[in-house]
Amino acid sequence: MTTPSLLTATELAVLSFPDKSVELIRGRVLVREPPATRHGVIAGKLLHRVSDFVYSRELGVTCAQDTGFKIGSDPDTVRAPDVAFVASSRVKLIPESGYAELAPELVAEILSPDDRPGEVLAKVSAWLSAGTKLVWVIDPRRAEARVYRQDGSVSILARDAILEGDDVLPGFTCPLQEILT
């Protein structure tokens, strides 16, 4: 039995997986079905709120669902959050093609019913280890959000709480309920 070879981010960028969501985890391809419609609605609402804030203040760029970022090498890891923010000082690092070799300042992950807690925590850890400063994990089923920060602190927000941008997006606020309904 032979061990399958590991892929690089460059190789992943030229492969085709029609109608699938794809990430690269330590050189191994992770292929999933596209997220459900409610997942996309929530991601779209959150992206809209963050984008309005970011672009009106010229803070950088936002990226939509399934935009890949190379956050690890040897073997390569390419993760694709549901929402991402990259500060203006680093926008020039985003290439014309392929994956940006950077961790966004902020990422948001919207949980799907089949997400496993251990996998979600591993993804959060990967983002924070790569340099992401703020990770929002939105859980539609529980109607809550978990906020993970670079300093190791975690906050759990109930449906009626306010999602905040902390020092990554100072002044950004969004009622969680507006995203979940």
Secondary structure, DSSP 8 states (H G I E B T S, - for coil): --------HHHHHH---TT-EEEEETTEEEEE----HHHHHHHHHHHHHHHHHHHHTT-EEEE-TT--EEEETTTTEEE--SEEEEEGGGGGGS-SSS-BSS--SEEEEE--TT--HHHHHHHHHHHHHHT-SEEEEEETTTTEEEEEETTS-EEEEETTSEEE-TTTSTT-EEEHHHHH-
